[in-house]
Amino acid sequence: MLELRIDAKSYLSADGMAVEVVRGLDLRLETGSFGALIGPSGCGKTTILKIAAGLDTDFRGERRTPGSGRLGMVFQEPRLLAWRTVEQNIRLALAPDRADIDLTELVGILGLGAHLARYPGELSLGLARRVAVARAFAVDPDFLLLDEPFVSLDEATADRLRNELMALTTRTEVTTLFVTHDLAEAVQLADRLFFLAERPTRIILERQLPPPRGMRGKDAVAAISDEMRALLAQATAGVDKG
Amino acid sequence: MSRFLSLAVLVAAWAITAAVAQSRLLPGPLAVGATTLSELRSGELPFQMACTLGRVIGSFAIAMILGSMAGYAMGRSKALDRFADSWLVVLINMPALVVIIFAYIWIGLNETAAILAVAINKLPNVIVVMREGTRALDPEIDEMATAFQFTALKKIRHVVIPQLAPYLAASSRSGLSIVWKIVLVVELLGRPNGVGFVLGSAFSLFDMAKILSYAICFIALMLVIEGLLVQPLERRANRWRRRLA
């Protein structure tokens, strides 16, 4: 179980004012399931993910990670070491006891086999994102965090990557939290949806989607998305009244 | 080619001036060449150059290692930077000669004092450059390394040093030239051997041919080191950049 309770999180802006980003957020995700955090841009999604990753400990609340807490993370930008090859980038993330594992299968699923000896600067954005995904899965994580990993890719590439991510998360059954602003993407991938409010953000709507994930066709995704939009409009209206 | 041409013009100008001046105070290229050859044959020149080179390497290494560590620490920690910055300003503005005199007086007229004096002269410059490099480290990559639990050693080797490589190269370049110039002063003031010592005794005899031949040989040696050591290392560190574009 991944548990995240953020009572309050604020930071000091450049002019010294305290800006409150999160207030009263409570998130629980069953071990092995795939959760999607959906919210308008600028609402603090990345902040929440950083806190979930343990990269930001300056908040009031509590964080409990599944298993031994080994984290796999895919950032919005690939964040590869430009001065190391693709294979070195993947292997450097590994714990010493796993340093020599066989990467063939993982690399095969992501179509990186031909690129292992290249440097990140020679890769397209789509390929660099794949390397970042491979790195996150190579560490055999207890939980996986992804921060809008497919933005600014063309739709075909993004779709292929979504399918690859679907295949990998299904196989490894890793607890995954995926941040996005794209509702259709979230519906396609996730077991559970968390909708975020504007700043200071919290969860305004939470929905479990019927299994099986990954088998949802275009029509099903569109239907669920419409339903969610309606629910979300209701929830937002309720907030405004209250 | 143009570099060769510009050197040839320089030597020609020197030869013409010397021929016109006809003075004991400005020997021509041929006279200096003859002196160099005889100094080489006697073994005097290689010995003195080796003494100086040893001191250059020793103080250069000390300055680079200590300076990189101090610069990195100051670039990482704002508190330390604020605290140590005034020391750094004092050190930067301390005349080389003052450091050398203090070292000889406090430590004694020995090799340790000589090497330390040179290292301390070079140190602040390395600190400043490495501090700048550390401030420019990519915080996003740092975050990635934290997320994937990189060990300290792994982080230094694969994250920090590759990003600092251009700064290391820049400070070793400027460092090498500063260090060898100061080594000569240190030798002049308190060592019984080395190029600086020879230049000092040649000066008291007004032996211009000897002064010129030692100076030119040492400049040549430093150019060779720069070309055979510093530049290849720099190219190797930048391998990943060249394949871009």
Interface residues (C-beta under 8 A of the other chain):
Chain A: K50 A53 L55 R70 L71 M73 F75 E77 R79 L81 A82 W83 R84 Q88 L92 A93 A95 P96 Y119 G121 E122 R135 V139
Chain B: E140 I141 E143 M144 T146 A147 F148 Q149 F150 T151 K154 H158 V159 P162 Q163 R239 W240 R241 R243 L244
